[in-house]
């Protein structure tokens, strides 16, 4: 009896019983399957024959596989490849610059000895609540900054985002000890050295988390291309897929245009459902492989940075 009592005393209040652990595991396995199922279905349908989809509907076990949807999309492969290059460059360069600028903004306003921290915090918070609207935004970029048809027009709008600055600022305030900064100062370190060699290495979780969000913003963006890019060689992959979808809708609703295509090519068969799925697969692209590299930082960076300070 004394041994059993001793074992019971050794249990932590945070320990989970076997039944509860099994319940949690089953719940999250089901939840994971629900999340993965749509992606798997999209992938399989994109490789399914168009007629098979029209007759049998979407299925995880198609009767006939086909690469017709990808053949249709990759007829314009050079432009697709160019758009992939634009998206990858904008995502990589934009994320690095954005993280640097936001960290440089957030760090001073996280320091209680910074004289103007209240003013700069208010300016950043104000932009979260109010903006000038779409028309002034467009006029500023096209007429004053003259950024139309430039790669900078795809990156500049996301360089500094108020919500992410507040997350970084909260993390710096709560997780970087003031005593450590004062100690570095006493040892002779300047502000730039403290920021680069002490603050940034301690802030990897929140930098990785905000970096992931910035990466997703840049990769999924198509609206900036719609507004500012007229050059076909500078549009992002998301906007090219969006244009392809609009072209398909036009052809499917315009009988004259479709008849003209058939007159030129009697064997032409326009895919519709499978092409939409293939577009989704192409649009996801390499971004889906980014998640595993950020996963170990994600929870810690998001929770610590989100706590009010």
Buried (B, 14 or more C-beta within 10 A) or exposed (E): EEEEEEEEEEEEEEEEEEEEEEEEEEEEEEEEEEEEEEEEBBBBBBBBBBBBBEEBEEEEEBEEEBEBBBEBBBEEEEBBEBBBEBBBBBBEBBBEBBBEBBBEBBBBBBBEEBEEBEEBBEEBEEBEEEEEEEEEEEEEBBEEEEBBEBBBBBBBBBBBBBEBBBBBBBBBBBBBEEEEBEEBEEEEBEBEEBBEEBBBEBBBBBBBBBBBBBBBBBBBBBBBBBBBBEEEEBBBBBBBBBBBBEEBEEBEEEEEEBEEEEEEEEEEEBBBBBBBBBBBBBBBBEBEEBEEEBEEBBEBBBEBBEEEE
